[in-house]
Amino acid sequence: MKTYELINLGSSFLKDNSILNSRLDSEIILSHIMETSRERLLIDEQDINSDKIEKFNSLILRRSKNEPIAYITKNKEFRSTNFFVDKNSLIPRPETELLIDPITSIFKRRKLFFLDAGIGTGCIIFSILKELKHSKGIGIDKCKKTIFNARKNLISLKLQNRAKLLHRPISKVFGYKFDLVVSNPPYIAKRDIKRLSDDIKRYEPRSALDGGNDG
């Protein structure tokens, strides 16, 4: 089967299951399987072998049930950097990038020592460290599995000598003095969780969404 044929089949199946970005999602899933960019996939038409077709169909089925693309491909781009992500971490949002710009602008001439509370994938702390080359940071999270995910990104970005990751809540951060504390904590009111879209409320970690009674 040719590339375009498989993309069309996947797109049609997703559309029939009310997935909004059906064509784009089909392309992303196939590019993930083929280990190439979407652009290259669309330019370089090729025959797809049966093993990859089977894998494609299984991932398309997962997407048809509203599982987020980021969890299917275990990847999410944030500030032009690819981050490993799975169901143990909240998927980085584009609007979270708005946290980074003021920090890197205000402190661009300083050597910061800062805390990121509730690190998730580590997208905030690692993005700041990438842009503030002489700074260091500590990232904490109360979920051990989330720390494991962030450590993967720490290693892949080669920031081990500038960041320390700790499995603990913010109430247990003793013995440190920080120039800055940054956080993107859970902020959705408990009563509003049920109103979220299926891909969020069914798949993303509840502890990263639920901001209690007042959000």
RANORRA-V666213 format. One record per pair of residues at least 4 apart in sequence whose ideal C-beta (glycine too) atoms are under 8 Angstrom apart, sorted by the first residue. I is the first residue (numbers start at 1). J is the second residue. Records with the same first field share a line. If there is no record, write none. Layout:
I->J, J
This chain:
1->5, 6, 47, 48, 53
2->6, 45, 46, 47, 48
3->7, 30, 41, 42, 44, 45, 46, 48
4->8, 45
5->9
6->10, 30, 48, 53, 56
7->11, 23, 26, 27, 30
8->12, 26
9->13
10->14, 22, 25, 26, 29, 30, 56, 57, 60
11->15, 22, 23, 25, 26
12->16, 22
13->17, 60, 64
14->19, 22, 25, 26, 60, 63, 64
15->19, 22
17->64, 65
19->25, 63, 64, 66
21->25
22->26
23->27
24->28
25->29, 63, 69
26->30, 60
27->31, 38, 41, 42
28->32, 38, 69, 73
29->33, 56, 59, 60, 63, 69, 72, 73
30->34, 41, 48, 56
31->36, 37, 38, 40, 41
32->59, 72, 73, 75
33->52, 55, 56, 59
34->41, 48, 52
36->40, 41, 44
37->41
38->42
39->43
40->44
48->52, 53, 56
49->53
50->54
51->55
52->56
53->57
54->58
55->59
56->60
57->61
58->62
59->63, 72
60->64
61->65
62->67, 72
63->67, 69, 72
66->197, 198, 199, 202, 203
67->71, 72, 199, 203
68->72, 91, 199, 200, 203, 204
69->73
70->74, 75, 76, 85, 91
71->85, 86, 87, 91, 203
74->84, 85, 86
75->82, 83, 84, 85
76->82, 83, 85, 91, 92, 121, 123
77->81, 82, 83
78->83, 92, 96, 97, 121, 123, 127
79->97, 100, 123, 127, 130
81->123, 126, 127, 130, 157
83->92, 121, 122, 123, 126, 153
84->121, 149, 152, 153, 156
85->89, 91, 92, 121, 149
86->149
87->203, 204, 205
88->143, 145, 146, 148, 149, 205
89->120, 121, 146, 149, 150, 205, 208
90->120, 121, 204, 205, 208, 209
91->204
92->96, 120, 121, 123
96->100, 123, 124, 184
97->101, 127
98->102
99->103, 124, 182, 184
100->104, 124, 127, 128, 131
101->105
102->106
103->107, 128, 132, 180, 182
104->108, 128, 131, 132
107->112, 132, 135, 179, 180
108->131, 132
110->132, 135, 179
111->134, 135, 136
112->128, 132, 135, 136, 137, 179, 180
113->135, 136, 137, 176, 177, 178, 179
114->125, 128, 135, 136, 137, 138, 178, 179, 180, 181, 182
115->137, 138, 139, 140, 173, 176, 178, 180, 181, 182
116->122, 124, 125, 128, 137, 138, 139, 140, 182, 183
117->140, 170, 173, 181, 182, 183, 185
118->140, 141, 142, 170, 183, 184, 185, 186, 208
119->124, 125, 139, 140, 141, 146, 147, 150, 165
120->124, 141, 146, 149, 150, 184, 208
121->149, 150, 153
122->126, 139, 149, 150, 153, 154, 163, 165
123->127, 153
124->128, 182, 184
125->129, 137, 139, 163, 182
126->130, 153, 154, 157, 159, 163
127->131
128->132, 135, 137, 182
129->135, 136, 137, 159, 162, 163
130->157, 159
135->162
136->162, 163
137->162, 163, 164
138->163, 164, 165, 166, 173, 176, 178
139->150, 163, 164, 165, 166
140->165, 166, 167, 168, 169, 170, 173
141->146, 147, 150, 165, 167
142->167, 168, 169, 207
143->147, 167, 205, 207
144->148, 167
145->149
146->150, 205, 208
147->151, 165, 166, 167
148->152
149->153
150->154, 165
151->155, 165
152->156
153->157
154->159, 160, 163, 165
155->160
159->163
166->173
168->172, 173
185->211
186->207, 208, 209, 210, 211, 212
187->211, 215
188->192, 193, 196, 209, 210, 211, 215
189->193, 211, 212, 213, 214, 215
190->210, 211, 212, 213, 215
191->213
192->196, 215
193->201, 206, 209, 210
194->201
196->200, 201, 209
197->201
198->202
199->203, 204
200->204, 209
201->209
204->208, 209
205->209
206->210
211->215
